[in-house]
Amino acid sequence: MEEKPRISRLTAIITQLQSKRLITARYLAEKHNVSLRTIYRDIKTLEKSGIPIITEEGKGYSLMEGYQLPPVLFTEDEANALITAEQLVLRNEDQSFSENYSNAIVKIRSVLKHSDKEKADFLADRIYFKENDTSEKSSSYLMQIQSSITNFQLLDIEYLSLSDQLSKRQIEPFAVYSNKGKWLLIAFCKLRNDFRAFRIDLIQQLTPLNKTFTPHQLTLEQYFDQYIKK
């Protein structure tokens, strides 16, 4: 990857600071194919220009909480990528995911230039995905599950297995992944005292509890290494 012109890199760094709570100098250096010293100079330049960047020693950089920057402007290619993704998401089987993504796209469209809005509307009518062509929805729990993952919130579920066995479980949600169009929830099951994968479309009822759990010291990669081999 070639090094970007400095003004483009500075703009991109501001966008990246907005997109994450904390970002490291090493990540920025690798992202922009420059040295750590260059990133340090860039951060100082942004600070001198009035951007309130907070440095957490040994951790990384963040923007001061509550600081708002002007709306991000999308290039035509970026806008097209988002519109393409919307058409794919609309054919996703989880209702809550489709609705929330569509709502987000409306907000994104609002900051597009008029010419790009027209092109986005035109492109949306010229994209077709055959997967789940009927657009039937088989679940509506994905957004609540994602919220519970990030807030370490216990869940009660009623689950109907593929062998038609109904069970009630209290689970600690860990991660979600998609496999052949189906969303799966990886969670620590209190009943089995181990991690289990649950197909979200087979969850008959889901109830968030007013209880939290201690985050598991396990990455998703480690989970796959340890449990998929079993």
Backbone torsions as a table, in degrees:
resi	resn	phi	psi	omega
1	MET	NA	129.9	-179.8
2	GLU	-78.2	151.9	178.6
3	GLU	-69.8	134.8	177.7
4	LYS	-75.9	154.5	169.6
5	PRO	-56.8	150.8	-171.0
6	ARG	-59.9	-42.2	-177.2
7	ILE	-63.1	-37.0	177.5
8	SER	-67.5	-38.0	-179.4
9	ARG	-68.0	-42.7	179.3
10	LEU	-61.5	-42.0	178.5
11	THR	-63.4	-41.8	179.8
12	ALA	-65.8	-38.0	179.3
13	ILE	-63.3	-40.6	177.4
14	ILE	-60.7	-44.6	178.9
15	THR	-61.5	-41.8	-179.9
16	GLN	-67.7	-35.0	175.9
17	LEU	-65.1	-33.3	177.8
18	GLN	-72.0	-28.3	-171.3
19	SER	-85.7	-16.5	-178.6
20	LYS	-131.6	151.8	177.4
21	ARG	-70.1	-36.3	-177.9
22	LEU	-143.5	136.7	-178.3
23	ILE	-138.8	138.6	-174.8
24	THR	-92.6	156.0	176.9
25	ALA	-63.9	-37.3	-179.6
26	ARG	-63.9	-40.9	177.3
27	TYR	-59.9	-45.5	-178.9
28	LEU	-65.0	-40.1	179.9
29	ALA	-62.4	-44.7	179.7
30	GLU	-68.6	-37.8	-178.9
31	LYS	-63.1	-37.8	-174.9
32	HIS	-106.6	5.3	175.3
33	ASN	58.4	45.7	177.8
34	VAL	-131.1	174.1	-180.0
35	SER	-81.1	162.5	175.6
36	LEU	-60.7	-37.9	-179.9
37	ARG	-60.8	-38.2	178.1
38	THR	-63.7	-42.2	179.1
39	ILE	-64.0	-41.4	178.0
40	TYR	-59.2	-41.4	178.4
41	ARG	-65.7	-40.2	179.5
42	ASP	-62.2	-43.1	-179.7
43	ILE	-62.5	-41.5	178.8
44	LYS	-64.4	-39.0	178.3
45	THR	-62.0	-44.3	179.4
46	LEU	-64.7	-39.7	178.7
47	GLU	-62.8	-42.5	-179.9
48	LYS	-65.9	-26.0	180.0
49	SER	-83.4	-1.7	175.4
50	GLY	105.4	1.8	178.0
51	ILE	-77.9	119.8	-176.1
52	PRO	-79.2	83.6	-179.1
53	ILE	-92.7	130.2	178.4
54	ILE	-101.1	129.8	178.0
55	THR	-101.3	120.4	175.2
56	GLU	-102.3	107.1	-174.1
57	GLU	-52.5	127.6	178.0
58	GLY	78.8	-1.3	-177.4
59	LYS	-120.7	-52.9	-179.3
60	GLY	152.8	-157.2	-176.1
61	TYR	-118.5	152.2	174.1
62	SER	-149.6	162.9	174.6
63	LEU	-88.3	146.5	177.2
64	MET	-56.4	132.5	-178.0
65	GLU	-59.9	134.0	179.1
66	GLY	92.6	-11.8	179.8
67	TYR	-77.0	128.7	-177.8
68	GLN	-114.8	130.8	175.3
69	LEU	-101.0	160.1	178.6
70	PRO	-57.3	156.5	-179.6
71	PRO	-54.2	143.6	177.9
72	VAL	-71.2	135.7	175.4
73	LEU	-97.9	132.2	-177.7
74	PHE	-97.2	143.2	170.7
75	THR	-73.6	166.4	179.8
76	GLU	-61.9	-41.1	180.0
77	ASP	-65.0	-40.0	178.5
78	GLU	-64.2	-42.3	178.6
79	ALA	-62.9	-41.8	179.2
80	ASN	-63.5	-38.7	178.4
81	ALA	-62.8	-41.1	-179.9
82	LEU	-67.3	-40.7	179.0
83	ILE	-65.8	-39.1	177.2
84	THR	-62.9	-44.8	178.9
85	ALA	-62.0	-36.2	-180.0
86	GLU	-61.1	-42.8	-179.5
87	GLN	-63.7	-34.9	176.9
88	LEU	-69.6	-43.7	-178.5
89	VAL	-64.5	-36.9	-179.5
90	LEU	-61.1	-23.2	178.5
91	ARG	-96.1	5.8	175.4
92	ASN	-69.8	152.1	-173.7
93	GLU	-84.2	-4.7	179.5
94	ASP	-101.0	119.6	-176.4
95	GLN	-62.4	-43.3	-176.4
96	SER	-64.3	-37.1	178.5
97	PHE	-64.9	-48.5	-178.4
98	SER	-60.7	-45.3	-177.6
99	GLU	-64.9	-45.1	-177.2
100	ASN	-69.5	-36.2	178.1
101	TYR	-67.2	-41.0	178.5
102	SER	-62.4	-40.8	177.5
103	ASN	-62.9	-39.0	178.8
104	ALA	-66.3	-39.7	-179.8
105	ILE	-63.9	-36.3	176.9
106	VAL	-58.0	-43.3	179.2
107	LYS	-66.8	-38.4	178.2
108	ILE	-65.2	-42.8	178.6
109	ARG	-59.3	-31.1	-175.3
110	SER	-65.4	-21.8	-179.8
111	VAL	-101.4	2.9	176.7
112	LEU	-76.1	152.0	172.8
113	LYS	-66.3	154.7	-176.8
114	HIS	-55.3	-42.4	-178.4
115	SER	-65.2	-36.8	179.7
116	ASP	-72.1	-30.9	176.6
117	LYS	-62.7	-43.8	179.3
118	GLU	-63.8	-41.7	179.1
119	LYS	-66.5	-36.2	179.4
120	ALA	-64.7	-43.3	178.4
121	ASP	-63.5	-41.8	179.4
122	PHE	-63.9	-44.9	-178.0
123	LEU	-64.5	-37.5	-178.6
124	ALA	-58.9	-30.6	179.5
125	ASP	-84.4	-4.8	-177.5
126	ARG	-115.7	19.1	179.0
127	ILE	-119.5	134.9	-179.1
128	TYR	-140.3	129.3	174.9
129	PHE	-117.1	127.7	-177.1
130	LYS	-75.7	-28.6	-177.2
131	GLU	-59.1	133.5	179.8
132	ASN	49.6	49.5	-172.4
133	ASP	-59.8	-27.8	-178.9
134	THR	-75.4	-12.2	-178.8
135	SER	59.7	25.1	177.9
136	GLU	-69.7	141.5	-179.6
137	LYS	-103.4	132.5	-177.8
138	SER	-112.3	-4.4	177.7
139	SER	-156.8	168.2	176.7
140	SER	-148.3	35.3	-174.4
141	TYR	-112.1	-6.3	-170.6
142	LEU	-59.4	-43.6	-177.1
143	MET	-66.0	-41.4	178.3
144	GLN	-65.1	-39.2	178.5
145	ILE	-64.0	-43.5	179.3
146	GLN	-62.5	-41.0	177.3
147	SER	-61.9	-41.4	-179.9
148	SER	-67.7	-32.5	177.0
149	ILE	-64.2	-46.6	-175.7
150	THR	-76.8	-21.5	179.7
151	ASN	-103.0	4.6	179.2
152	PHE	51.7	51.7	-175.2
153	GLN	-104.8	127.8	177.5
154	LEU	-65.1	148.3	178.3
155	LEU	-127.9	142.0	166.2
156	ASP	-101.1	131.4	177.9
157	ILE	-132.3	152.5	165.8
158	GLU	-108.6	123.7	-170.9
159	TYR	-123.9	129.2	178.2
160	LEU	-105.1	109.7	-176.5
161	SER	-71.1	170.1	178.6
162	LEU	-64.1	-20.6	177.0
163	SER	-94.7	17.9	176.1
164	ASP	64.6	29.7	175.1
165	GLN	-96.7	118.7	-179.7
166	LEU	-91.9	130.1	179.3
167	SER	-140.0	155.3	175.6
168	LYS	-107.1	131.4	-176.4
169	ARG	-132.0	146.8	166.5
170	GLN	-108.8	125.3	-171.0
171	ILE	-130.8	156.4	173.8
172	GLU	-108.8	101.1	-175.5
173	PRO	-63.4	136.7	-173.3
174	PHE	-118.5	-47.0	-177.0
175	ALA	-163.7	164.7	173.9
176	VAL	-129.2	149.5	173.2
177	TYR	-149.5	159.0	-177.9
178	SER	-110.4	135.1	-179.8
179	ASN	-138.4	113.0	179.5
180	LYS	54.4	43.0	175.7
181	GLY	85.5	-6.9	-179.9
182	LYS	-104.3	134.6	175.6
183	TRP	-86.4	134.5	177.1
184	LEU	-121.7	142.3	177.1
185	LEU	-106.8	124.7	171.7
186	ILE	-94.2	127.2	-177.4
187	ALA	-149.0	155.0	172.8
188	PHE	-85.3	117.7	-176.3
189	CYS	-92.6	121.8	-179.4
190	LYS	-67.7	-31.0	180.0
191	LEU	-66.0	-43.4	-178.1
192	ARG	-93.5	-9.6	-178.9
193	ASN	55.1	41.9	-178.8
194	ASP	-165.0	168.9	176.5
195	PHE	-74.5	143.9	177.0
196	ARG	-139.6	155.0	174.5
197	ALA	-107.5	127.4	-178.6
198	PHE	-117.7	128.1	172.9
199	ARG	-70.8	125.1	-173.6
200	ILE	-65.0	-32.4	-179.8
201	ASP	-72.4	-9.0	177.4
202	LEU	-99.2	-1.3	174.6
203	ILE	-77.1	116.6	-176.4
204	GLN	-81.6	-32.8	179.3
205	GLN	-152.5	141.0	-179.5
206	LEU	-134.3	127.6	-178.3
207	THR	-127.6	114.5	175.2
208	PRO	-70.3	136.7	-179.3
209	LEU	-101.1	158.7	178.1
210	ASN	-84.2	38.8	-177.4
211	LYS	-133.9	147.1	176.2
212	THR	-115.5	166.3	178.3
213	PHE	-129.6	162.0	178.6
214	THR	-76.1	125.7	-178.1
215	PRO	-54.9	141.5	179.0
216	HIS	-77.2	132.5	179.1
217	GLN	-82.6	67.0	-175.4
218	LEU	-149.6	132.2	175.1
219	THR	-87.9	164.1	178.1
220	LEU	-63.3	-38.3	178.0
221	GLU	-61.8	-42.1	178.4
222	GLN	-65.1	-37.3	177.7
223	TYR	-58.9	-49.8	-178.6
224	PHE	-62.2	-39.8	178.9
225	ASP	-62.0	-40.4	-173.3
226	GLN	-85.1	-40.0	-167.6
227	TYR	-101.8	-32.4	-179.6
228	ILE	-68.6	-27.1	179.3
229	LYS	-71.9	-18.3	-175.9
230	LYS	-69.9	NA	NA
